[in-house]
Amino acid sequence: MRVEPVYNFQAMFAQSLGLKDPWSVTRAEFDSRERAVHVYISGRKTALYPCPVCSEMSPRYDEEEDERVWQHADVVLYPCYIHSKRPRVKCAKHGIHVVDAPWARSPYARFTLGFEGYAMLLAQTMSMNEARRILRISRNAMLNIARYWVEKAVREDDLSHITRLSIDETSFKRGHSYITVIGAPEEKRVIGVEEGRDVAAVERFSLSFEERKGDCNKIQYVSMDMSQTYKAATKLCFPGATIVYDHFHVKKLMLDAMDTVRREEQGRKVARLKSSGRKLLMIPEHKMNAQQREKMMQLSREYPKVGRAFRMVMQLDDLYRCQTRLEAESVMRRLTSWMMHSNLEPMKRAAASLRRHKDEIMTYFEQRISNAFAEGVNSLIQTAKRKARGFHTFQGYRIAIFLAVGKLALSYPQPW
């Protein structure tokens, strides 16, 4: 089999960089000592070039004194660098300026558009730390590339049709660092990630929402946890919205109260044991197998207060099986009355909270909306957290979340 030599390297590089007249590749060479490919580009001297200020076609004046270098996508596994002394033009309106390189997204970019497109392909399929190692670039460089293209897609995201929101919080690193995640439940995607879990975080999102053609006054429903902070923020930023307390968080309120009863009745020493029944109590009764039901009966006989608290939690499950608000209100009255007369202080406090937030809880039975979407994508957000490992910043986590569950129309250059 005869192997023909390849003569069109210059055309290959020109196509890879998207070069058009008056730009051309003057030469390409492989440095065996450096183990890298170097490509040299120049602009035709007699051509007109667009002024970088007004885009008016202007005559060439001279070229910049120092050669600029941009990193390009690898060539046969070797790093590739683009070299050029960009022309300077003399614009009739704005004077002398250096022409923008058509293979880079900004005058100060250190990478070609093709390189950034390849970087984004990697960022979508692996952690950013793994991607930057493959690309042989720094963490800051990788983050800057991903942030540019993701934030560009976020800004261009049309939210004019959004009428329902979900608001939830999650931690983004160890300690007490939290972010607010805003979702569009009907589209099952995240549309906002803001630092903090306060009113200011929701306010920042509302401003971004308006910039993306959303209308805060047209938001009809907002589902959330039982946070007074998010409730106040919603009333401030989305005045026409009806607040719906997510039933997962209502259940969590009950489970936390039941666990407090368990720890008080069992005592500190027993409550820490694996045999204390803590995990068993988290399982809904209708999902227990025969062995688990037997263990639950034994636990209830040994710790009757825990058994009563468990039955109250199970009645809350019955509440969410109601078909109408009227039926649900009747079940709620019976449940909270039972809890208030139970002589179990944690359950009494939970009942008082349920009564205070009755309207927000009952709205669920009119619209059947919840943070189920937010809870469902939480595992994807945790995956995003792992992808952002090594980028211990809010921005790194924000970018990873949008890449994982933002469903954005990313417009980065396709390298192929």
PLY file of the C-alpha trace (Angstrom):
ply
format ascii 1.0
element vertex 416
property float x
property float y
property float z
element edge 415
property int vertex1
property int vertex2
end_header
0.00 0.00 0.00
1.46 3.34 -1.08
1.27 6.22 1.41
1.02 9.64 -0.19
2.76 12.57 1.53
0.59 15.38 2.89
1.32 18.76 1.30
-1.63 20.87 2.39
-0.76 21.59 6.02
-1.25 25.32 5.49
-4.77 24.80 4.13
-5.53 22.46 7.04
-4.48 25.05 9.63
-6.31 27.83 7.79
-9.51 25.79 7.84
-9.00 24.83 11.48
-8.70 28.52 12.42
-11.45 29.69 10.08
-9.07 31.99 8.19
-10.28 33.99 5.19
-8.63 36.54 2.97
-6.73 38.73 3.82
-5.41 36.34 6.51
-3.20 33.39 5.58
-0.79 30.85 7.06
2.77 31.72 6.08
4.43 28.63 7.56
4.01 25.82 10.09
6.82 23.99 11.82
7.41 21.33 14.44
9.95 22.13 17.15
11.43 18.73 18.10
13.17 20.07 21.21
10.09 21.85 22.53
7.83 19.08 21.14
5.28 21.61 19.93
3.77 22.81 16.64
4.06 26.50 15.73
1.87 28.13 13.09
2.61 31.63 11.74
-0.14 33.87 10.35
0.01 37.21 8.60
-2.41 39.64 7.00
-2.08 40.91 3.43
-0.43 44.34 3.41
-2.58 45.87 0.68
-5.90 44.79 2.24
-8.43 46.85 4.18
-9.23 45.76 7.74
-12.16 46.61 10.02
-11.50 49.20 12.70
-11.85 47.45 16.09
-13.84 50.44 17.41
-16.38 51.14 14.64
-15.83 48.23 12.17
-15.24 50.72 9.34
-12.93 49.22 6.70
-9.64 51.08 6.96
-6.20 50.91 5.30
-3.30 49.15 6.97
-0.89 51.49 8.73
1.78 49.03 9.97
1.86 46.04 12.34
2.27 45.66 16.09
5.84 45.52 17.30
5.63 42.35 19.43
4.44 39.02 18.15
1.38 37.63 19.92
0.95 33.92 20.70
-2.32 31.99 21.15
-2.69 28.36 22.21
-4.62 26.27 19.69
-6.00 22.74 19.86
-3.37 19.98 19.84
-1.99 18.65 16.57
-1.31 14.88 16.59
-1.14 15.09 20.40
1.44 17.90 20.35
0.59 21.36 21.70
-0.02 23.91 18.96
0.62 27.67 19.10
-0.47 30.42 16.72
1.95 33.30 16.12
1.08 36.62 14.50
1.94 40.29 14.38
-1.49 41.77 13.89
-1.84 44.70 11.47
-2.61 48.19 12.73
-5.11 50.31 10.81
-5.56 54.04 10.55
-9.25 54.76 10.96
-10.50 58.15 9.77
-12.63 58.47 12.93
-10.66 56.71 15.66
-7.04 56.88 14.61
-4.53 54.02 14.79
-5.61 50.71 16.37
-4.48 47.08 16.34
-6.86 44.83 14.37
-8.69 42.07 16.26
-7.56 38.53 15.43
-10.50 36.63 13.86
-9.36 33.37 15.51
-9.76 34.74 19.08
-12.85 35.99 20.90
-11.23 39.11 22.37
-8.12 41.26 21.88
-6.65 39.89 25.11
-7.55 36.21 24.70
-4.69 33.74 25.07
-6.49 30.90 23.31
-8.05 30.43 19.88
-11.79 29.93 19.43
-11.12 26.35 18.34
-9.23 25.67 21.56
-12.06 27.13 23.66
-14.62 25.03 21.79
-12.62 21.89 22.56
-12.28 22.99 26.21
-16.07 23.33 26.49
-16.64 19.87 24.99
-14.41 18.45 27.70
-16.06 20.53 30.45
-19.45 19.06 29.54
-18.27 15.48 29.87
-15.80 15.53 32.77
-14.73 17.60 35.74
-13.13 20.96 34.96
-10.03 19.87 36.84
-9.65 16.83 34.56
-10.33 18.97 31.51
-7.71 21.57 32.36
-5.11 18.81 32.94
-5.78 17.37 29.49
-5.55 20.86 27.99
-2.44 21.72 30.06
-3.82 25.05 31.26
-4.29 26.62 34.69
-7.44 26.46 36.82
-8.08 30.16 36.27
-7.77 29.79 32.49
-10.20 26.85 32.46
-12.69 28.68 34.67
-12.50 31.85 32.56
-13.23 29.91 29.37
-16.17 27.99 30.87
-17.54 31.08 32.60
-17.51 33.14 29.40
-19.49 30.66 27.31
-21.89 29.61 30.08
-22.64 33.19 31.18
-23.15 34.15 27.54
-25.75 31.38 27.20
-27.38 32.44 30.49
-27.70 36.05 29.30
-29.22 34.90 26.00
-31.71 32.55 27.69
-35.26 33.80 26.95
-37.37 33.49 30.13
-40.39 35.48 28.94
-42.67 32.42 29.17
-41.78 31.40 32.76
-44.68 31.67 35.23
-43.63 29.18 37.94
-40.47 28.99 39.98
-38.94 26.74 42.61
-36.47 28.09 45.16
-34.13 25.84 47.12
-30.80 26.03 48.90
-27.74 23.82 48.88
-24.23 23.98 50.27
-21.32 24.34 47.87
-18.40 23.56 50.16
-17.78 22.43 53.70
-18.94 24.71 56.45
-21.74 27.21 56.12
-21.37 28.31 52.50
-24.75 28.14 50.79
-26.19 29.00 47.42
-29.75 29.61 46.24
-30.88 27.53 43.26
-33.88 28.74 41.27
-35.58 26.33 38.90
-38.26 26.32 36.22
-40.28 23.22 37.30
-42.26 22.93 34.07
-39.05 22.75 32.04
-37.16 20.72 34.65
-34.08 22.91 34.57
-32.15 25.41 36.65
-32.40 29.05 35.55
-30.65 30.78 38.45
-27.75 30.14 40.83
-27.01 32.88 43.37
-24.53 33.06 46.22
-26.06 33.02 49.72
-29.51 32.04 50.97
-30.90 35.44 51.89
-33.26 38.04 50.44
-30.40 39.60 48.50
-29.82 36.33 46.61
-33.43 36.24 45.39
-33.27 39.95 44.54
-30.20 39.39 42.37
-32.00 36.60 40.54
-35.08 38.78 39.97
-32.91 41.43 38.30
-31.26 38.79 36.11
-34.72 37.35 35.37
-35.92 40.72 34.08
-32.77 41.14 31.97
-33.56 37.81 30.30
-37.04 39.03 29.27
-38.77 37.52 32.30
-41.55 39.42 34.06
-41.53 39.22 37.87
-45.16 40.36 37.98
-46.24 37.39 35.84
-44.88 34.75 38.22
-47.96 32.90 39.48
-46.55 30.29 41.87
-43.29 29.82 43.76
-42.60 26.54 45.56
-40.03 26.52 48.35
-39.05 25.09 51.71
-40.54 26.54 54.90
-38.02 29.38 54.99
-39.24 32.73 56.24
-36.36 34.34 54.37
-37.42 32.96 50.99
-41.05 33.79 51.78
-40.18 37.43 52.47
-37.97 37.57 49.36
-40.73 36.14 47.17
-43.27 38.68 48.40
-40.78 41.44 47.65
-39.57 40.27 44.24
-42.62 38.41 42.87
-45.59 40.30 44.36
-48.24 38.45 42.35
-46.99 34.95 43.17
-48.75 32.44 45.41
-46.32 30.67 47.74
-46.50 26.88 47.94
-44.58 25.11 50.68
-42.98 22.03 49.26
-44.35 18.84 50.82
-40.86 17.29 51.00
-39.86 20.02 53.44
-43.12 19.75 55.38
-42.34 16.05 55.78
-38.81 16.93 56.88
-40.25 19.17 59.60
-42.20 16.20 60.93
-39.29 13.78 60.61
-36.97 16.15 62.51
-39.54 16.48 65.30
-39.95 12.68 65.47
-36.18 12.22 65.63
-36.02 14.68 68.54
-38.64 12.58 70.35
-36.57 9.47 69.65
-33.36 10.97 71.01
-35.10 12.27 74.12
-36.81 8.96 74.90
-33.85 6.69 74.09
-31.21 8.82 75.75
-27.97 10.04 74.25
-26.10 6.72 74.49
-28.76 4.49 72.88
-29.80 7.12 70.29
-26.35 6.96 68.70
-26.42 3.19 68.14
-27.19 1.68 64.74
-29.91 -0.37 66.42
-31.71 2.78 67.61
-34.11 2.62 64.65
-33.27 6.05 63.22
-33.08 4.82 59.62
-36.09 2.53 60.06
-38.23 5.50 61.11
-37.43 7.29 57.83
-39.19 4.58 55.79
-42.91 5.19 55.05
-45.05 2.43 56.54
-46.53 1.40 53.18
-43.01 0.81 51.81
-41.86 -1.43 54.69
-41.44 -5.15 54.16
-42.68 -7.71 56.71
-39.37 -7.76 58.60
-39.25 -3.97 58.84
-42.85 -3.84 60.09
-42.01 -6.35 62.83
-39.01 -4.27 63.92
-41.20 -1.15 63.91
-43.74 -2.85 66.20
-40.96 -3.89 68.59
-39.54 -0.35 68.59
-42.99 1.12 69.32
-43.53 -1.27 72.27
-40.13 -0.44 73.72
-40.40 3.30 73.05
-44.12 4.24 72.99
-43.48 7.96 72.49
-41.46 7.21 69.36
-44.28 4.94 68.16
-46.85 7.73 68.59
-44.64 10.26 66.79
-44.17 7.78 63.93
-47.93 7.35 63.54
-48.30 11.14 63.35
-45.76 11.26 60.54
-47.66 8.52 58.74
-50.86 10.56 59.02
-49.05 13.40 57.27
-48.53 10.98 54.37
-52.29 10.40 54.40
-52.74 14.18 54.20
-50.83 14.34 50.92
-52.98 11.59 49.45
-56.05 13.85 49.69
-57.60 14.89 46.39
-59.11 18.25 47.39
-58.17 21.16 49.62
-61.33 20.71 51.70
-60.45 17.10 52.43
-56.83 18.05 53.20
-57.89 20.80 55.62
-60.01 18.29 57.54
-57.07 15.86 57.84
-54.76 18.73 58.84
-57.11 19.82 61.66
-57.25 16.29 63.08
-53.49 15.79 62.77
-52.47 19.09 64.39
-55.04 18.64 67.16
-53.63 15.19 67.92
-50.08 16.58 67.93
-50.98 19.50 70.19
-52.55 17.14 72.78
-49.81 14.51 72.54
-47.62 15.79 75.42
-44.69 15.43 73.02
-43.09 18.88 72.93
-41.23 18.46 69.60
-44.46 17.34 67.92
-46.38 20.23 69.50
-43.85 22.70 68.09
-44.16 21.07 64.67
-47.97 21.31 64.88
-47.74 25.02 65.71
-45.55 25.52 62.63
-48.01 23.61 60.44
-50.85 25.81 61.66
-48.87 29.02 61.06
-48.17 28.01 57.48
-51.50 26.40 56.72
-52.30 28.52 53.64
-48.93 27.88 51.98
-49.24 24.14 52.68
-52.85 23.88 51.47
-52.13 25.66 48.17
-50.43 22.45 47.06
-53.84 20.76 46.83
-55.05 23.40 44.36
-52.10 23.39 41.97
-50.14 20.22 42.84
-46.83 21.97 42.41
-43.81 21.29 44.58
-40.04 21.24 44.67
-40.04 17.63 43.47
-38.08 18.88 40.46
-35.51 20.55 42.74
-35.23 17.42 44.87
-34.92 15.29 41.74
-32.04 17.29 40.31
-30.30 17.51 43.67
-28.29 14.39 42.80
-27.24 16.08 39.55
-26.23 19.16 41.53
-24.13 16.97 43.82
-22.51 15.55 40.68
-21.85 19.12 39.58
-20.21 19.76 42.94
-17.84 16.87 42.27
-17.16 18.20 38.77
-16.23 21.56 40.30
-13.77 19.92 42.70
-10.48 21.74 42.55
-12.33 24.98 41.72
-13.19 26.00 45.28
-15.18 29.08 44.33
-18.81 29.98 43.94
-18.24 30.73 40.26
-16.82 27.26 39.64
-19.85 25.64 41.30
-22.29 27.94 39.47
-20.79 27.04 36.09
-20.83 23.31 36.90
-24.53 23.46 37.92
-25.54 25.26 34.73
-23.61 22.75 32.63
-25.30 19.85 34.46
-28.94 20.99 34.74
-29.25 24.35 32.99
-30.20 22.93 29.57
-28.57 26.00 28.04
-28.14 26.61 24.33
-24.35 26.91 24.44
-22.98 28.70 21.37
-19.28 27.93 21.71
-17.37 27.16 18.48
-17.51 23.52 17.41
-13.93 22.34 16.88
-15.03 19.86 14.20
0 1
1 2
2 3
3 4
4 5
5 6
6 7
7 8
8 9
9 10
10 11
11 12
12 13
13 14
14 15
15 16
16 17
17 18
18 19
19 20
20 21
21 22
22 23
23 24
24 25
25 26
26 27
27 28
28 29
29 30
30 31
31 32
32 33
33 34
34 35
35 36
36 37
37 38
38 39
39 40
40 41
41 42
42 43
43 44
44 45
45 46
46 47
47 48
48 49
49 50
50 51
51 52
52 53
53 54
54 55
55 56
56 57
57 58
58 59
59 60
60 61
61 62
62 63
63 64
64 65
65 66
66 67
67 68
68 69
69 70
70 71
71 72
72 73
73 74
74 75
75 76
76 77
77 78
78 79
79 80
80 81
81 82
82 83
83 84
84 85
85 86
86 87
87 88
88 89
89 90
90 91
91 92
92 93
93 94
94 95
95 96
96 97
97 98
98 99
99 100
100 101
101 102
102 103
103 104
104 105
105 106
106 107
107 108
108 109
109 110
110 111
111 112
112 113
113 114
114 115
115 116
116 117
117 118
118 119
119 120
120 121
121 122
122 123
123 124
124 125
125 126
126 127
127 128
128 129
129 130
130 131
131 132
132 133
133 134
134 135
135 136
136 137
137 138
138 139
139 140
140 141
141 142
142 143
143 144
144 145
145 146
146 147
147 148
148 149
149 150
150 151
151 152
152 153
153 154
154 155
155 156
156 157
157 158
158 159
159 160
160 161
161 162
162 163
163 164
164 165
165 166
166 167
167 168
168 169
169 170
170 171
171 172
172 173
173 174
174 175
175 176
176 177
177 178
178 179
179 180
180 181
181 182
182 183
183 184
184 185
185 186
186 187
187 188
188 189
189 190
190 191
191 192
192 193
193 194
194 195
195 196
196 197
197 198
198 199
199 200
200 201
201 202
202 203
203 204
204 205
205 206
206 207
207 208
208 209
209 210
210 211
211 212
212 213
213 214
214 215
215 216
216 217
217 218
218 219
219 220
220 221
221 222
222 223
223 224
224 225
225 226
226 227
227 228
228 229
229 230
230 231
231 232
232 233
233 234
234 235
235 236
236 237
237 238
238 239
239 240
240 241
241 242
242 243
243 244
244 245
245 246
246 247
247 248
248 249
249 250
250 251
251 252
252 253
253 254
254 255
255 256
256 257
257 258
258 259
259 260
260 261
261 262
262 263
263 264
264 265
265 266
266 267
267 268
268 269
269 270
270 271
271 272
272 273
273 274
274 275
275 276
276 277
277 278
278 279
279 280
280 281
281 282
282 283
283 284
284 285
285 286
286 287
287 288
288 289
289 290
290 291
291 292
292 293
293 294
294 295
295 296
296 297
297 298
298 299
299 300
300 301
301 302
302 303
303 304
304 305
305 306
306 307
307 308
308 309
309 310
310 311
311 312
312 313
313 314
314 315
315 316
316 317
317 318
318 319
319 320
320 321
321 322
322 323
323 324
324 325
325 326
326 327
327 328
328 329
329 330
330 331
331 332
332 333
333 334
334 335
335 336
336 337
337 338
338 339
339 340
340 341
341 342
342 343
343 344
344 345
345 346
346 347
347 348
348 349
349 350
350 351
351 352
352 353
353 354
354 355
355 356
356 357
357 358
358 359
359 360
360 361
361 362
362 363
363 364
364 365
365 366
366 367
367 368
368 369
369 370
370 371
371 372
372 373
373 374
374 375
375 376
376 377
377 378
378 379
379 380
380 381
381 382
382 383
383 384
384 385
385 386
386 387
387 388
388 389
389 390
390 391
391 392
392 393
393 394
394 395
395 396
396 397
397 398
398 399
399 400
400 401
401 402
402 403
403 404
404 405
405 406
406 407
407 408
408 409
409 410
410 411
411 412
412 413
413 414
414 415
